[in-house]
């Protein structure tokens, strides 16, 4: 790793031919990134995809102008020099690290890319001694500075003022389907279904350690079961609920957390102290579920409270009655 850093060229040591070659390869890379974003978003966000198509076209135009200037000054053979060959040069995040983070994150990354490119062209123009090269690099710096505004203008041209709102609504709906809905189902299952076995064990044995063991087994077992079930029963292609892996993680983790919430207090050796804390945590869990239902699922708060709190209390009472009999 250190040898790769040591073998990099400093920007100040590059010739003007190498600076132009670096700019050409960078524009080509950025154009391919924008084209990839466009293809990724085309199905769900066609208007934003059209914007990225246009931005990819702009980058291709920049590349063509740079190639023409290079050939006029230095001939047809363009040396291979890329970002990773230059120390301190701005980098691009791998597309796969960005494309799964949502449409807003992709838009932010595109804006960062344009700022980076503008800074490069400004620096390159300042180091150039050829008037034509200096002019082109300065023009490209200005165009990159305005590229974000141009993107906004292109969105207006594609009538995305309303479409942007529609796309954001669609993104929010996808977030709810992929993360919130399976996570909420897991939290409800972990919080409510484990109440009976944990509190039945607690009141039957009045032993904190035994109750903790049962609680851990119930919570973690339920989490694993719910996670695999959610991931396996629907691949998301027809239902549009998104990645089964993401849904499985959301469901499994929240199920386990729901059960662990009122199991971990039994780490406290004193049984009645642990039980009192566990009961308080149960109420917090039930109200958290109610809030999530109201916030993301648009369930009326009173109805959600009655369904969750009353149902949870009935399960809790069942466990206590069975354990205490």
C-alpha positions as CSV (number, residue, x, y, z in Angstrom):
1,X,0.0,0.0,0.0
2,X,2.8,2.4,0.9
3,X,4.7,1.6,-2.2
4,X,1.6,2.6,-4.3
5,X,1.5,6.0,-2.6
6,X,5.2,6.5,-3.1
7,X,4.9,5.7,-6.8
8,X,2.3,8.4,-7.4
9,X,3.2,11.6,-9.3
10,X,2.7,15.0,-7.8
11,X,0.4,17.2,-9.7
12,X,3.0,20.0,-9.8
13,X,5.3,17.5,-11.7
14,X,2.9,16.8,-14.5
15,X,3.5,18.2,-17.9
16,X,0.7,20.1,-19.7
17,X,0.2,17.1,-21.9
18,X,-0.2,14.9,-18.8
19,X,-2.6,17.4,-17.2
20,X,-4.8,17.3,-20.4
21,X,-4.6,13.5,-20.5
22,X,-5.6,13.4,-16.8
23,X,-8.6,15.7,-17.5
24,X,-9.6,13.5,-20.5
25,X,-9.6,10.3,-18.4
26,X,-11.5,12.0,-15.6
27,X,-14.2,13.3,-17.8
28,X,-14.6,9.8,-19.3
29,X,-14.9,8.3,-15.8
30,X,-17.4,10.9,-14.6
31,X,-19.5,10.4,-17.8
32,X,-19.7,6.7,-17.1
33,X,-20.6,7.3,-13.5
34,X,-23.5,9.6,-14.5
35,X,-24.6,7.0,-17.1
36,X,-24.6,4.3,-14.4
37,X,-26.6,6.5,-12.1
38,X,-29.1,7.1,-14.9
39,X,-29.5,3.4,-15.6
40,X,-29.9,2.7,-11.9
41,X,-32.6,5.3,-11.5
42,X,-34.4,4.9,-14.8
43,X,-37.1,2.5,-13.7
44,X,-38.2,4.3,-10.4
45,X,-37.0,7.9,-11.1
46,X,-37.1,8.5,-14.8
47,X,-36.9,12.3,-14.6
48,X,-33.8,12.3,-12.5
49,X,-32.4,9.6,-14.8
50,X,-32.9,11.9,-17.7
51,X,-31.0,14.6,-15.9
52,X,-28.0,12.3,-15.3
53,X,-28.2,11.2,-19.0
54,X,-27.8,14.9,-19.9
55,X,-25.0,15.3,-17.5
56,X,-23.2,12.3,-19.0
57,X,-23.6,14.0,-22.4
58,X,-22.0,17.1,-21.0
59,X,-19.1,15.2,-19.7
60,X,-18.6,13.6,-23.1
61,X,-18.7,17.0,-24.7
62,X,-15.9,18.2,-22.3
63,X,-13.9,15.1,-23.1
64,X,-14.2,15.8,-26.9
65,X,-13.0,19.4,-26.5
66,X,-10.1,18.3,-24.4
67,X,-9.1,15.6,-27.0
68,X,-9.3,18.1,-29.8
69,X,-7.0,20.5,-27.9
70,X,-4.6,17.7,-27.0
71,X,-4.3,16.6,-30.6
72,X,-3.7,20.1,-31.8
73,X,-0.8,20.6,-29.4
74,X,0.7,17.2,-28.8
75,X,-0.5,14.7,-31.4
76,X,-2.8,11.7,-31.5
77,X,-1.2,9.6,-28.8
78,X,-2.8,10.4,-25.4
79,X,-0.8,9.0,-22.4
80,X,-2.6,6.9,-19.9
81,X,-2.8,8.7,-16.7
82,X,-5.7,8.4,-14.2
83,X,-6.7,9.9,-10.8
84,X,-5.1,7.1,-8.9
85,X,-1.7,7.9,-10.5
86,X,-1.5,11.4,-9.0
87,X,-0.9,12.1,-5.3
88,X,-3.5,14.3,-3.6
89,X,-5.8,14.2,-6.6
90,X,-9.5,14.1,-5.8
91,X,-11.0,10.6,-5.8
92,X,-14.3,9.2,-6.8
93,X,-16.2,6.8,-4.5
94,X,-17.0,3.5,-6.1
95,X,-20.4,3.6,-7.6
96,X,-21.6,0.5,-5.6
97,X,-21.0,2.4,-2.4
98,X,-23.3,5.2,-3.4
99,X,-26.0,3.8,-5.7
100,X,-27.8,1.8,-2.9
101,X,-28.0,4.8,-0.5
102,X,-31.0,6.4,-2.1
103,X,-31.8,9.1,-4.6
104,X,-30.9,12.1,-2.4
105,X,-27.5,10.6,-1.6
106,X,-26.8,10.2,-5.4
107,X,-27.8,13.8,-6.0
108,X,-25.4,14.9,-3.3
109,X,-22.6,12.8,-4.7
110,X,-23.1,14.4,-8.2
111,X,-22.9,17.9,-6.7
112,X,-19.6,16.9,-5.0
113,X,-18.2,15.5,-8.2
114,X,-18.9,18.8,-10.0
115,X,-17.2,20.8,-7.2
116,X,-14.2,18.6,-7.3
117,X,-13.9,18.8,-11.1
118,X,-14.2,22.6,-11.0
119,X,-11.4,22.8,-8.4
120,X,-9.2,20.7,-10.6
121,X,-9.8,22.8,-13.7
122,X,-9.1,26.0,-11.8
123,X,-5.8,24.6,-10.5
124,X,-4.9,23.2,-14.0
125,X,-5.7,26.5,-15.7
126,X,-3.5,28.4,-13.3
127,X,-0.5,26.1,-14.0
128,X,-0.9,26.3,-17.8
129,X,1.3,28.6,-19.9
130,X,-0.5,28.0,-23.2
131,X,-3.2,30.6,-23.9
132,X,-5.6,28.2,-25.6
133,X,-5.1,25.5,-23.0
134,X,-5.6,28.1,-20.2
135,X,-8.7,29.3,-21.8
136,X,-10.3,25.9,-22.3
137,X,-9.5,24.8,-18.7
138,X,-10.8,28.0,-17.3
139,X,-14.0,27.6,-19.4
140,X,-14.4,24.1,-18.1
141,X,-14.0,25.2,-14.5
142,X,-16.8,27.7,-15.0
143,X,-19.0,25.1,-16.7
144,X,-18.4,22.7,-13.8
145,X,-19.2,25.4,-11.3
146,X,-22.5,26.0,-13.1
147,X,-23.2,22.3,-13.7
148,X,-25.3,21.9,-10.6
149,X,-27.4,24.9,-11.7
150,X,-27.6,23.4,-15.1
151,X,-28.9,20.2,-13.7
152,X,-31.6,22.1,-11.9
153,X,-32.5,23.8,-15.2
154,X,-32.6,20.4,-17.0
155,X,-34.9,19.1,-14.3
156,X,-37.2,22.0,-15.0
157,X,-37.0,21.3,-18.7
158,X,-38.0,17.7,-18.0
159,X,-40.8,19.1,-15.8
160,X,-39.4,17.6,-12.6
161,X,-40.5,20.3,-10.3
162,X,-43.6,18.2,-9.6
163,X,-41.8,15.0,-10.6
164,X,-39.1,15.6,-7.9
165,X,-41.8,15.7,-5.3
166,X,-43.3,12.5,-6.7
167,X,-39.9,10.9,-6.8
168,X,-39.3,11.9,-3.2
169,X,-42.7,10.4,-2.2
170,X,-41.8,7.3,-4.1
171,X,-38.4,7.1,-2.3
172,X,-40.1,7.6,1.1
173,X,-42.6,4.8,0.2
174,X,-39.7,2.5,-0.7
175,X,-38.0,3.3,2.6
176,X,-41.1,2.4,4.4
177,X,-41.6,-0.8,2.5
178,X,-38.0,-1.9,2.7
179,X,-37.0,-0.8,6.3
180,X,-39.8,0.5,8.4
181,X,-42.5,-2.1,7.7
182,X,-40.4,-5.2,8.3
183,X,-38.6,-3.4,11.2
184,X,-42.0,-2.5,12.7
185,X,-43.3,-6.1,12.3
186,X,-40.1,-7.4,13.9
187,X,-40.3,-4.9,16.8
188,X,-43.9,-5.8,17.5
189,X,-43.2,-9.5,17.3
190,X,-40.1,-9.3,19.5
191,X,-41.7,-7.0,22.0
192,X,-45.1,-8.6,22.3
193,X,-44.6,-12.3,21.6
194,X,-41.8,-12.7,24.0
195,X,-43.7,-11.1,26.9
196,X,-45.5,-14.2,27.8
197,X,-42.6,-16.7,28.0
198,X,-40.3,-14.2,29.7
199,X,-42.7,-13.1,32.4
200,X,-44.1,-16.6,32.8
201,X,-40.6,-17.7,33.5
202,X,-39.9,-14.8,35.8
203,X,-42.9,-15.4,38.0
204,X,-42.6,-19.1,38.0
205,X,-39.0,-19.2,39.1
206,X,-38.5,-15.7,40.6
207,X,-34.9,-16.2,39.5
208,X,-33.2,-13.4,37.5
209,X,-30.6,-15.6,35.9
210,X,-33.0,-18.2,34.6
211,X,-35.3,-15.5,33.3
212,X,-32.4,-13.8,31.5
213,X,-31.5,-17.1,29.8
214,X,-35.0,-17.7,28.6
215,X,-35.3,-14.1,27.5
216,X,-32.1,-14.2,25.5
217,X,-33.1,-17.5,23.9
218,X,-36.5,-16.2,23.0
219,X,-35.3,-12.8,21.7
220,X,-32.3,-14.1,19.6
221,X,-34.2,-17.1,18.4
222,X,-37.1,-14.9,17.3
223,X,-34.8,-12.5,15.6
224,X,-33.1,-15.2,13.6
225,X,-36.4,-16.7,12.6
226,X,-38.0,-13.5,11.6
227,X,-35.0,-12.3,9.7
228,X,-34.7,-15.5,7.6
229,X,-38.5,-15.6,7.1
230,X,-38.7,-12.0,5.9
231,X,-35.7,-12.5,3.5
232,X,-36.9,-15.8,2.2
233,X,-40.6,-15.3,1.6
234,X,-40.5,-12.4,-0.8
235,X,-37.7,-11.5,-3.2
236,X,-39.2,-8.0,-3.6
237,X,-39.4,-8.2,-7.4
238,X,-43.2,-8.5,-7.7
239,X,-44.2,-6.8,-4.5
240,X,-41.7,-3.9,-5.0
241,X,-40.7,-4.1,-1.3
242,X,-37.0,-3.9,-2.0
243,X,-34.0,-6.0,-1.2
244,X,-34.9,-9.1,0.8
245,X,-31.5,-8.9,2.6
246,X,-32.3,-5.4,3.8
247,X,-35.8,-6.4,4.9
248,X,-34.4,-9.5,6.6
249,X,-31.8,-7.4,8.5
250,X,-34.5,-4.8,9.5
251,X,-36.9,-7.5,10.7
252,X,-34.3,-9.7,12.5
253,X,-32.5,-6.9,14.3
254,X,-35.7,-5.2,15.5
255,X,-37.2,-8.5,16.6
256,X,-34.2,-9.3,18.7
257,X,-34.1,-5.7,20.1
258,X,-37.7,-5.9,21.0
259,X,-37.2,-9.1,23.0
260,X,-33.9,-8.0,24.6
261,X,-35.4,-4.8,25.9
262,X,-37.3,-6.5,28.7
263,X,-34.9,-9.4,29.0
264,X,-31.7,-7.6,29.8
265,X,-33.0,-6.0,33.1
266,X,-32.7,-9.5,34.5
267,X,-29.0,-9.0,34.5
268,X,-29.8,-7.4,37.9
269,X,-29.7,-10.1,40.5
270,X,-32.5,-8.7,42.6
271,X,-35.7,-10.2,41.0
272,X,-38.2,-7.6,41.9
273,X,-36.0,-4.7,40.9
274,X,-35.3,-6.3,37.6
275,X,-39.0,-7.1,37.1
276,X,-40.0,-3.5,37.8
277,X,-37.5,-2.1,35.3
278,X,-38.6,-4.7,32.7
279,X,-42.2,-3.7,33.1
280,X,-41.3,0.0,32.6
281,X,-39.3,-1.0,29.5
282,X,-42.3,-2.9,28.1
283,X,-44.4,0.3,28.3
284,X,-41.7,2.2,26.5
285,X,-41.5,-0.4,23.8
286,X,-45.3,-0.4,23.3
287,X,-45.5,3.4,23.0
288,X,-42.5,3.3,20.6
289,X,-44.4,0.9,18.4
290,X,-47.5,3.2,18.6
291,X,-45.4,6.2,17.6
292,X,-43.8,4.4,14.6
293,X,-47.2,3.2,13.4
294,X,-48.5,6.8,13.6
295,X,-45.4,8.4,12.1
296,X,-44.7,6.1,9.2
297,X,-47.8,3.9,8.6
298,X,-50.2,6.8,9.2
299,X,-52.2,4.8,11.6
300,X,-54.4,7.1,13.8
301,X,-52.6,7.4,17.1
302,X,-55.5,6.4,19.3
303,X,-56.2,3.3,17.3
304,X,-52.6,2.3,17.3
305,X,-52.4,2.9,21.0
306,X,-55.4,0.7,21.7
307,X,-54.2,-2.1,19.4
308,X,-50.6,-2.2,20.6
309,X,-50.8,-1.2,24.2
310,X,-54.0,-3.2,25.0
311,X,-52.7,-6.2,23.1
312,X,-49.3,-6.0,24.7
313,X,-50.8,-5.7,28.2
314,X,-53.0,-8.7,27.6
315,X,-50.0,-10.8,26.6
316,X,-48.1,-9.5,29.6
317,X,-50.9,-10.4,31.9
318,X,-51.1,-13.9,30.4
319,X,-47.5,-14.5,31.1
320,X,-47.7,-13.3,34.7
321,X,-50.9,-15.3,35.4
322,X,-49.4,-18.5,34.0
323,X,-46.1,-18.0,35.7
324,X,-47.6,-17.1,39.1
325,X,-50.2,-20.0,39.1
